[in-house]
Structure formats: C-alpha cells, structure tokens
Amino acid sequence: MLDTAAENLRILFDANVPQNTNVEVYYRIWDDDVDLTKLKWSDTGFSVTSKDPIDIFSEREINVTDTTDFKNIQLKIVMKSTNTVFIPKIKNLRVIAFS
C-alpha cells in the first residue's frame, strides 16, 4: 500500500521473448477497501514488437498514465508459448507508481 495516492504507473522488466511466444501484462488498481473478486483486470496494451534470440534479455517498459488515484496495485503477467521448448522469461521486475 502506498502512503500517498498515485495516478501513473511505470512497469519495467527484462524479458526474453523468443519466436512463437508472447507476454501480456495486466493490472488492477484501487484506493480503499475493495472486494478483489469484483475488481476487473485492465490490459496495459503491452505487445512485443521484436522477438529475442534464446537467453538474450531486453529491457521492456510499460507506462500507464491518467488513471484514477490509487494506493494499491496488483500485476498479472501472462507468458504464452506455442512450443514448450521455447518459453518467455522475465527477470528484474520494477514497478513505480507516481503522480
């Protein structure tokens, strides 16, 4: 929980996203007590435009702006692959909330 409400969000991570894989990032934000089972996930619109060679990580950045004020956040990162041999990988996740 944040001490001061924020309205913008920056999500940074290093990812290896090879061919035939994809990463989707969702978030949900709220200010006060809320029933999380009723709070819907919002899509960040993140899409990988260039695929990586195996085990080469690239920094990815997602900016979510002009949201309602929030003090709480949850992220959901969905990693997809059509081949179990080649999977996306993520490391060094950083989340920054600011006004």
NORPEDA-V712393 format. One record per backbone hydrogen bond with DSSP energy under -0.5 kcal/mol. NH is the residue of the N-H (numbers start at 1). CO is the residue of the C=O. E is the energy in kcal/mol with one decimal. If there is no record, write none. Layout:
NH|CO|E  NH|CO|E
This chain:
2|71|-3.0  6|70|-2.7  7|98|-1.6  8|98|-2.3  9|64|-2.9  10|96|-3.0  11|62|-2.9  12|10|-0.5  12|94|-3.1  13|60|-1.9  14|91|-2.8  15|58|-2.7  16|89|-2.7  17|15|-0.6  18|16|-0.6  21|18|-1.1  22|80|-2.2  24|78|-2.8  26|76|-2.9  27|42|-2.4  28|74|-1.9  30|72|-1.6  36|34|-1.0  38|35|-2.1  39|35|-0.6  40|38|-0.6  42|27|-3.3  44|25|-2.3  49|47|-0.7  52|17|-2.4  56|53|-1.9  57|55|-0.6  58|15|-2.6  60|13|-3.4  62|11|-2.6  64|9|-3.2  65|63|-0.6  67|7|-2.2  70|6|-2.5  71|30|-1.9  72|30|-2.0  74|28|-2.0  76|26|-2.5  78|24|-3.1  78|76|-0.6  79|77|-0.6  80|22|-3.1  80|78|-0.5  82|20|-1.9  83|86|-0.5  86|83|-1.0  87|85|-0.6  89|16|-2.2  91|14|-2.7  94|12|-3.1  96|10|-3.1  98|8|-1.9
